[in-house]
Structure formats: C-alpha cells, structure tokens
Amino acid sequence: MSPIRRVAIFSIPDHHYISVTMGLKRGLEQLGVQAFVSWPPLSGPNLACFVDNYKPDVVLEIDRFRDQITNFNEPVRHVAWVFNHIVHGRRVTENATGSFAVYMVTDPILTGFEHLEPERFGHLLPACDPTTFHPRRLDPFFDFTVIGHMYGPLGANTLNTEIQVDGQPIGRIGDLVDEFMASDLQHWKQDNRQVDEFIVGFFAKRGYGIDRRSIPENIRYVIDEYMIRLKDRKRVADGLLTVSRDIGFFGNPEWAEWPEFNPYYYGTLSRPSSLADTICRTRVNVHNGPVTMHMRVMEVMGCGMPLLVNRSLWDTKPSGIESHFTPHEHYIPYDLDAIEEVAAKALRDESWRVGIAEAGHRHVMAYHTWRNRAEYLLRDLAERW
C-alpha cells in the first residue's frame, strides 16, 4: 500500500470533540500527513462531494459508522472513532457497521458494542496537546475542581410520567428512578447491558416480561444516560464539599440547578487555554466517570497538576488507566465511598501530591501526546490495509 498522506476528520459540533480532532490533526501534521478537520459530519451527498474534491486516503468520523451515512458510496476507507453510545438522542450502536476500521475510547461492553469482535476494533485513546497543556506557575484559586457534564434534578412532569405497557399504567418514571437510586448500580462499575437488565427487572416485578430490545427509548435514556451519570457525579461533588468550600464546578449550566452546587458553579470552559489556566490554578483536580483514560486526565497530567481519578471496573482493560499509568505513582486513585478521605489527604500533603503530579507529567509527555496517537493510528491502519 502507498503511505497515508491525507486524512479527513469529522467531529460532533461540541468543544470537547473539536479539541480532540484538532489534537489529532496536529499529531498527524507532525508526522507529515495532511489533515482536514470539520464539524458537524456531512450528509452523504455532501460528504461524497467533499471526498471527490479533497481525495483523502481515510475519512475518520467521531461516533458515526459508514452504514449510518445515507446515500454515500464513495470508494474511500471510512473509520469510526467511538466515544459515546448515544449522541443527541441518536443511538450510535444502531446499524454500527460498514467502516473499514473501528477505534474505541472505552471498552466496547461499556457502551453497548459487545458484539464487536476483538480483531475488528482498536483503541484510539484521548491524549495531551502539549501546545496548550503544559506546566506553568499560577497562584492557586481552588482547592478542588470538577470539570464535566452534570444533569439537573428531574422535574415533576418527568417524574410523574406514567410508564405504560399495552396502554396499561404500571408505575411512574419516578418509581423507576427511586428504585435505581436505591440500587447498587453505579456508573464506574456498570455497563449498558446491566442497566438494561435493571429496567427489564422493573417491568418483570410488575408482571410484564420484556427484553432489552423492547425497552422504550425514553425510559432507557432516563436511566442509562441521565441518572447513572448523575448518581456518581453528585456523590463526588457532595463529598468534596465536606472537605473544602474553595471548590469550582465547571461544565454545562445544569450544575447551577442544584442549590448545593450553585454557589460554586463557574460556567463552561470551552476554550482550551481557559481550561488549562483553571487546571493550573487548582491544588487538586478531580476526575469522575467510568472512562479513566479521559481527555481531562491527559490534560491535567499535561499541566503537571495533582489529579484524583476514581477507580473503574475497566481500569485494567486496554482502554483503562492502569494499562497506561500506575496508581499512586502517576495519579491518585479513589473509591467513591472514600472520596472525602482521599481528597483531604491530597489537600493536606502538598509534597505527596506534587511528587505524583510531576511523575504523571513526565509519563504523559513520553507516551500520551497526540503525536503518539497519530503514530499508532497510521501504524494500525497500515496493518489493516
């Protein structure tokens, strides 16, 4: 095969994924590969027009498979780069076929891609962009920051919505939410199959047998996207507030819908330079989620700042942090039930947290920059060609 010289990358129109695609673009360009990035993904006819004009060797798209593109038949190798199981209400798992190669950010089981055969996919993980995320001396402003998505409390209309089977009410969404909150299901240790099984069980207890494929989409969304994310993140935020009130919550405006978080909400960090400044002004940065090789983790390490990362069931998988970094050496791990204890120690022991942060920075710069990811992508695609 001839070397890959030109790659087109299409992203979801969101600042998080724009930064991801720009990072990969810079990594490819450092290796002498032309890279075009754009958002949002094009319709099939418009993508065909683009391909005929630009003539890329590869079209790489975030959260879209080739067979999900209508009226697109160009003879170009299409690559799907999967971050999510749902995007703006669209299930990425539906009709997820046809791409020349598939790269995951998480373990396939976590996001409902358990049907993927191991030889069909690789892992193209987030990385650090050292042009923006590098150490700098800034006076600390926060003891802790949590940067990420947060859902607000469910409204009365949603909670009182009836769940029906064959026109017969069997309960309210509020009943389903109450049972979920009382369960031991948590984002860091549950995959989509287990969440579906919980919902199926809710119906079964009321005398109705359904399978996973029959779960109404509005019911599934409330649990497998909304509540499971909210449950863990609220536990972390509540715990941190018992340790210090010098805390910043950043992300979507729904943070402010919680009275207990509202005074500490500082808005959205859509500019990478503002994100880097905030990281560098924080004594202890805190990550929470099932995906531990996350962009935020790479960015904090790139800045050389202390970092708490929750333990996840997938930590030892190829997409998990323990496959790439060493806990207590490169970052500080915590269990959800012990967030207060670990956060307090990290805040109290400056030399301990700074030493770990410096080691994490050296490791991320050596192995986890976007140039490293671009090298992997080109090498892996060449082997599949």
ABEGO torsion letter per residue (X at the ends): XBBBABBBBBBBBBAAAAAAAAAAAAAAAAAGBBBBBBOBBBBAAAAAAAAAAAGBABBBBBGBBAAABBGBABBBBBBBBBABABBGGBBAABGBBGBABBBBABBAAAAGAAABBAAABBBBBBBBBAAABBBBBBBBABABBBBEBBBBBBBAAAAABBBBBGGBBAEBAAAAAAAAAABABBAAABBAAAAAAAAAAAAAAAGBBBBAAABBAAAAAAAAAAAAAAAAAAAAAAAAAAABABBBBBEBAAAAABAAAAAABAEBBABAAAAAAAAAABABBBBBEABABBAAAAAAAAAGBBBBBBBBAAAABAABAAAABBBGAABBBBBAAAAAAAAAAAAABAAAAAAAAAAAAAAAAAAABAAAAAAAAAAAAAAAX
